[in-house]
Amino acid sequence: MLPETVSGQITGIKLSSFLQMIEMEQQTCIIKVFSQKKYGRIYINNGSVVDAETAAASRLEALYEILSWKDSVIEVKHNQVKRQNVINLPMMHILI
């Protein structure tokens, strides 16, 4: 398990693949995603997506919007996610 203070940026990997890895490792983190002039956050608790937000959307709508972005830069911040679980779907259901 990574320390809570670890963070970093990732490029060249599909967000969907990265989310699968986060799920397998049961990580708790905030994933910030940047694509061109767009920005969004995905909140992960013990490997499950619990919430997401963009400038224009929230919850599941925001998550699907973020997943559709091309050439994204992923930034990971490992810490306690203090968000209510508003996305109650398994990761494989989200990604299919």
C-alpha positions as CSV (number, residue, x, y, z in Angstrom):
1,M,0.0,0.0,0.0
2,L,1.3,3.4,-0.9
3,P,1.8,6.1,1.7
4,E,-1.0,8.7,1.9
5,T,1.4,11.5,0.8
6,V,2.4,9.9,-2.5
7,S,1.1,11.6,-5.7
8,G,2.2,11.8,-9.3
9,Q,1.3,12.2,-12.9
10,I,0.8,9.5,-15.5
11,T,0.5,9.8,-19.3
12,G,0.4,7.3,-22.1
13,I,-2.1,4.9,-20.4
14,K,-5.8,4.7,-20.9
15,L,-7.8,5.9,-17.9
16,S,-10.0,2.7,-18.1
17,S,-6.9,0.5,-17.7
18,F,-5.6,2.6,-14.8
19,L,-8.9,2.4,-13.0
20,Q,-8.8,-1.4,-13.3
21,M,-5.4,-1.4,-11.7
22,I,-6.7,0.9,-8.9
23,E,-9.5,-1.5,-8.3
24,M,-7.3,-4.6,-8.2
25,E,-5.0,-2.9,-5.7
26,Q,-8.0,-1.6,-3.7
27,Q,-6.5,1.9,-3.5
28,T,-8.1,4.9,-2.0
29,C,-7.3,8.1,-3.9
30,I,-8.5,11.1,-5.9
31,I,-7.7,10.9,-9.6
32,K,-7.5,14.2,-11.3
33,V,-7.8,14.0,-15.1
34,F,-6.7,16.8,-17.5
35,S,-7.5,16.7,-21.2
36,Q,-6.9,19.8,-23.4
37,K,-8.9,22.5,-21.5
38,K,-11.0,20.0,-19.5
39,Y,-10.6,18.9,-15.9
40,G,-12.3,16.4,-13.7
41,R,-11.9,14.3,-10.6
42,I,-12.7,10.7,-9.8
43,Y,-13.0,9.7,-6.1
44,I,-11.9,6.1,-5.3
45,N,-12.4,4.4,-2.0
46,N,-10.9,0.9,-1.5
47,G,-10.8,0.4,-5.3
48,S,-14.4,1.5,-6.0
49,V,-15.5,4.7,-7.7
50,V,-17.6,6.6,-5.2
51,D,-18.1,9.9,-7.0
52,A,-16.9,12.1,-9.9
53,E,-17.1,15.7,-11.0
54,T,-16.3,18.0,-13.9
55,A,-17.1,21.6,-14.5
56,A,-20.3,20.7,-16.3
57,A,-21.4,17.4,-14.6
58,S,-21.3,15.3,-11.4
59,R,-21.7,11.7,-10.4
60,L,-22.1,9.0,-13.0
61,E,-22.5,11.6,-15.8
62,A,-19.2,13.2,-14.9
63,L,-17.5,9.8,-14.8
64,Y,-18.6,8.8,-18.3
65,E,-17.6,12.3,-19.6
66,I,-14.1,11.9,-18.1
67,L,-13.7,8.4,-19.5
68,S,-14.5,9.7,-23.0
69,W,-11.6,12.2,-23.0
70,K,-8.7,11.5,-25.3
71,D,-5.0,12.1,-24.5
72,S,-5.6,12.6,-20.8
73,V,-3.0,13.3,-18.2
74,I,-3.8,11.5,-14.9
75,E,-2.7,12.8,-11.6
76,V,-3.1,10.7,-8.5
77,K,-3.4,11.9,-4.9
78,H,-3.4,9.1,-2.3
79,N,-5.4,10.1,0.7
80,Q,-8.6,9.5,2.5
81,V,-11.6,10.1,0.3
82,K,-14.3,11.8,2.2
83,R,-17.1,11.6,-0.3
84,Q,-20.5,10.0,0.0
85,N,-20.8,6.9,-2.3
86,V,-23.1,8.2,-5.0
87,I,-21.9,5.8,-7.8
88,N,-22.9,2.3,-6.8
89,L,-21.8,0.3,-9.8
90,P,-19.0,-2.3,-10.1
91,M,-16.0,-1.1,-12.1
92,M,-16.6,-3.6,-14.9
93,H,-20.1,-2.3,-15.4
94,I,-18.8,1.3,-15.6
95,L,-16.1,0.4,-18.1
96,I,-18.2,-1.7,-20.5
